[in-house]
């Protein structure tokens, strides 16, 4: 299956949504930067910043941030 190319505006919109949610969760830019650039088990060991290139993966990053904010447990 061919990978669908995203428009720059779509990528930017998702990146801003993720950054805004991350700021709500972590409160400061330094912690946001560390979280976005570190691998996480909840994201399959992937780095959140690298997942923003597809809408589906950006949604996974947002879902993980919401989970962290609300204190929900990971589903097994």
TAURGI-V554202 format. One record per residue. N is the residue number from 0. RES is the residue in three letters. PHI is phi in degrees with one decimal (NA if undefined). D_FIRST is the distance of its C-alpha to the first C-alpha in whole Angstrom. Layout:
N RES PHI D_FIRST
N RES PHI D_FIRST
//
This chain:
0 UNK NA 0
1 UNK -73.8 4
2 UNK -80.2 6
3 UNK -75.9 9
4 UNK -76.9 12
5 UNK -94.1 15
6 UNK -72.5 19
7 UNK -58.1 21
8 UNK -62.0 23
9 UNK -66.0 21
10 UNK -61.4 20
11 UNK -62.4 24
12 UNK -59.9 25
13 UNK -65.6 23
14 UNK -63.1 25
15 UNK -65.5 28
16 UNK -60.0 27
17 UNK -64.5 27
18 UNK -61.4 30
19 UNK -62.5 32
20 UNK -67.3 31
21 UNK -63.8 31
22 UNK -64.3 35
23 UNK -64.7 36
24 UNK -75.8 35
25 UNK -100.7 37
26 UNK 81.9 39
27 UNK -144.6 39
28 UNK -64.5 37
29 UNK -63.5 38
30 UNK -68.8 36
31 UNK -60.7 33
32 UNK -60.5 32
33 UNK -62.4 33
34 UNK -63.6 31
35 UNK -65.1 28
36 UNK -111.4 28
37 UNK -119.1 29
38 UNK -69.5 26
39 UNK -133.3 27
40 UNK -58.1 26
41 UNK -65.0 25
42 UNK -110.2 22
43 UNK 69.5 21
44 UNK 78.1 24
45 UNK -92.7 22
46 UNK -88.1 23
47 UNK -52.3 23
48 UNK -59.0 23
49 UNK -76.3 20
50 UNK -90.5 18
51 UNK -79.5 19
52 UNK -80.6 16
53 UNK -126.3 14
54 UNK -60.6 16
55 UNK -62.6 15
56 UNK -71.7 16
57 UNK -61.3 19
58 UNK -63.2 20
59 UNK -63.3 20
60 UNK -63.6 23
61 UNK -61.6 25
62 UNK -61.7 25
63 UNK -67.0 26
64 UNK -63.9 29
65 UNK -63.5 30
66 UNK -60.9 30
67 UNK -64.2 32
68 UNK -64.6 35
69 UNK -92.5 35
70 UNK 75.7 36
71 UNK -68.5 34
72 UNK -82.5 33
73 UNK -65.4 30
74 UNK -80.0 28
75 UNK -105.3 28
//
